[in-house]
Amino acid sequence: MDRNTAAATCDDLSREVYCILGIPIDAIEMPAVLGRIDAAAVKAAPFLISTSNLNFLVNSQSDPEFRESLLQSDLCPPDGVPIVWIARLLGIPIKNRIAGSDIFEALKSRGGSGRPLRIFLFGATEPVAAAAAERLNYGSAGLRCVGWACPGFVNVDELSADRFIDQINASDADFLVAALGAGKGQAWLLRNHFRLRPPIRAHLGATINFQAGTVQRAPNVMQKLGLEWLWRIKEEPSLFRRYWHDGGVLLYLLITRVLPLAVAAQWRKLRADRGRHEFVIVPVQNEATVTLRVSGEATAGQASKAIACFRDAVLSEKPVMVDLSRTGAVDARFFGLFLMLRKQLKARGSSLRFVGISPGLERQFRLNGVGYLLASGIQRTS
């Protein structure tokens, strides 16, 4: 791979990603989402979308495989209103919810002279999938359903059988929409990432049911107020237990993680420019590794300075160590950059390690939900 070709694959480092309690969330608006989808369809390269809502956030706290499916995604718009609320509390510039169903509706309603995106539906039941396909093909300018498969309630191994993968690939679809339950769907998409041919993939939950008309979506006013969950319980009472559990976890996270992070962010603002050191990254390369020595506060305002250095480190094709012994603080934007650096390195079979972690920085890692980045052990400097 030459340097120019390799640089073109480093798009993750150009994403405006913030780390919210351990998962990557893109600060992005709907037009940009649609643009990314169109570009992926043209390039025909794998493009995994994870529309992160509260349930995704909750599952990621206890399920490393589920969390990994988000970390390996190519776009993570903020689906859930609680995600937006947390972002606001932390001063993160994520203002609007970008729900998976809204993305689907925006694609469906597009006109123009270009051909519609070809959709394959995987999941739900035969009557629901057939109704959704019929509605798409007779009432949509931007999407056309080219097939569906309803594998039933089976495990990920059975969902990954050749007959299902072959059926999906033979459809020549641009966009694979899965509806298998969040945990199973994300695991299936991640496991079969290199077997599936449709470039755009996403688990969009109830979207197929909304399209079929078997479940009605909440009125806009309830969506904007963050009360769609009440409507969903009315439509599907079996969801009550999930929402009760997720609400309890959200309350715990707000008290133990979000509020301390919000206080720390305000404290950083109050002490702005007091005793701060200039932000600098110095790369040190040897035959085995690249070490990035970070000095100063690693915050959103410094992200642009770091991206080129991170990109060069990825292109070196060597394991990367980040030395934070001279770093006082890391914010959500910079943790988002670290997550993208990890993703790029992992795609090349390489690794990311952190050294020089003070007790204060270790606490910042854990409050931000990225203690797993230190899983190989904390190496401190004397």
Disulfide bonds with the S-S distance in Angstrom:
none
